[in-house]
């Protein structure tokens, strides 16, 4: 299999993962705290039609599998992914844009409430430079609500934050990059 075909297969698997997990997490996040309002601007992705891109043998369903997800999956990769998100929040609080950007993969996408979607390292740098001007994040508080792995190379982390009188919800999709976890997708919005 060539590099292009392998990358295409990885992209298809990531799309299937997001199509399956993100709507469920958004509903869970929206219903937390008896808030049943749908996440503003969120839409369920279309149903993928190329189902052979994720064959059953690619998913370990044995009882000994260490990647089984639970809301507090902190012993395996979910805990390591959670550490990456905590590092991201620490970098925000300290105003360290370089550390914020290094938390993301090179091809990451960040959708921050009220801002244009940022794709790639430079766009993410520009986005967070604007976000950190005056650094109102120093007093922000962040709570990891859920951390779980999705296979060997993907993880989902859901959190809530308080900045002044505003409450936010965050959703992170992380991908393994060598031995490190990197944020590949980030989305937040203001909770109503």
C-alpha positions in Angstrom: 0.0 0.0 0.0 1.4 3.4 -1.0 1.8 6.4 1.3 -1.1 8.2 -0.3 -3.4 5.2 0.1 -2.4 4.8 3.7 -3.0 8.4 4.5 -6.4 8.2 2.7 -7.3 5.2 4.9 -6.2 7.1 8.0 -8.3 10.1 7.0 -11.3 7.8 6.4 -10.9 6.1 9.8 -10.6 9.5 11.5 -13.8 10.7 9.7 -15.7 7.6 10.7 -14.5 8.0 14.3 -15.6 11.6 14.4 -18.9 10.8 12.8 -19.6 8.2 15.4 -18.3 9.8 18.5 -18.8 13.6 18.2 -22.6 13.7 18.0 -22.9 11.4 21.1 -20.4 13.6 23.1 -22.2 16.8 22.0 -25.5 15.4 23.2 -23.9 14.3 26.5 -22.2 17.6 27.0 -25.4 19.5 26.2 -27.5 17.4 28.6 -25.0 17.8 31.5 -26.4 19.9 34.3 -29.9 19.6 32.9 -29.1 21.9 30.0 -30.9 20.2 27.0 -30.3 23.0 24.5 -28.4 21.8 21.5 -24.8 23.0 21.1 -25.0 26.2 19.0 -23.7 25.8 15.5 -23.2 22.0 15.8 -24.6 19.7 13.2 -24.4 15.9 13.0 -22.1 14.8 10.3 -23.4 12.8 7.4 -23.4 9.0 7.4 -20.2 7.7 5.8 -20.8 5.3 2.9 -17.4 3.7 2.7 -17.8 1.3 5.6 -15.0 -1.1 4.5 -12.4 1.5 5.6 -12.8 0.2 9.1 -13.0 -3.5 9.2 -13.8 -5.6 12.3 -10.3 -6.9 12.6 -9.1 -3.4 13.2 -11.0 -3.2 16.5 -9.9 -5.3 19.4 -13.0 -6.3 21.3 -11.3 -8.9 23.6 -11.9 -8.6 27.3 -8.2 -7.9 27.8 -8.2 -4.9 25.5 -6.7 -1.8 27.3 -8.4 0.7 25.1 -11.9 0.2 26.3 -13.4 3.5 27.0 -15.0 4.7 30.2 -15.9 8.2 31.4 -12.8 8.2 33.5 -10.4 6.2 31.4 -7.3 7.6 33.0 -5.2 4.5 33.3 -4.4 4.1 29.6 -4.1 6.5 26.7 -7.1 8.5 27.9 -5.0 9.6 30.9 -2.1 10.5 28.7 -4.4 12.5 26.4 -5.9 14.2 29.5 -2.4 15.3 30.5 -1.9 16.9 27.0 -5.2 18.8 27.5 -4.1 19.9 31.0 -0.8 21.2 29.5 -2.8 23.1 26.9 -4.9 24.8 29.7 -1.7 25.6 31.7 -0.2 27.2 28.6 -3.4 29.3 28.1 -3.3 30.4 31.7 0.4 31.4 31.4 -0.1 33.1 28.1 2.5 30.9 26.4 1.4 30.8 22.7 4.3 28.6 21.7 3.3 25.9 24.2 -0.4 26.3 23.2 0.5 25.7 19.5 2.8 22.8 20.4 -0.2 21.0 22.0 -1.7 20.7 18.5 -0.8 18.5 15.5 0.5 20.3 12.4 -2.8 19.8 10.6 -5.1 20.5 13.5 -8.4 22.3 13.3 -9.7 24.7 16.1 -13.2 26.0 16.2 -13.4 28.6 19.0 -16.7 30.2 19.9 -17.2 33.4 18.0 -14.1 33.0 15.9 -13.3 31.8 12.4 -12.2 28.2 12.3 -8.4 27.9 12.3 -6.7 25.1 10.3 -3.0 24.4 10.6 -0.3 25.6 13.0 0.0 29.2 11.7 -3.8 29.8 11.8 -4.0 28.3 15.3 -1.1 30.5 16.4 -2.9 33.6 15.1 -6.2 32.5 16.8 -4.6 32.0 20.2 -2.5 35.2 20.0 -5.7 37.1 19.7 -7.4 35.0 22.4 -4.5 35.7 24.8 -4.2 39.4 24.4 -4.7 40.8 27.8 -4.8 37.2 29.0 -8.1 37.0 30.8 -7.3 33.3 30.9 -5.1 33.6 34.0 -8.1 33.4 36.4 -10.0 30.7 34.3 -10.7 27.4 35.8 -10.9 24.2 33.8 -12.4 20.8 34.6 -11.8 17.6 32.7 -15.3 15.9 32.6 -14.4 12.9 30.5 -11.3 11.3 28.9 -11.4 8.1 26.9 -9.4 6.4 24.2 -10.8 5.4 20.9 -8.4 2.7 19.7 -4.7 2.8 20.0 -4.1 6.2 18.3 -7.2 8.4 19.1 -8.7 9.9 22.3 -11.5 12.2 23.2 -11.4 14.6 26.1 -14.4 16.7 27.1 -14.1 19.6 29.6 -15.8 22.7 31.0 -14.3 26.0 31.8 -15.2 29.2 33.6 -13.8 32.5 32.5 -15.2 35.4 34.6 -18.9 34.9 34.5 -18.9 32.9 31.3 -19.0 29.1 31.2 -17.6 27.2 28.2 -17.7 23.6 27.0 -14.7 22.1 25.2 -14.3 19.0 23.1 -10.8 17.7 22.1 -10.0 14.9 19.7 -6.4 13.8 20.1 -4.2 11.7 17.9 -1.0 9.8 18.9 2.1 11.3 17.2 4.9 8.9 18.0 4.8 8.7 21.8 3.0 12.0 22.3 -0.6 12.9 22.1 -1.5 16.0 20.0 -4.8 17.8 19.7 -6.1 17.2 16.2 -9.6 18.8 16.6 -10.7 21.3 19.2 -14.0 23.0 19.6 -15.5 25.1 22.3 -18.7 27.1 22.8 -20.3 29.2 25.5 -22.7 27.2 27.6 -26.1 28.9 27.9 
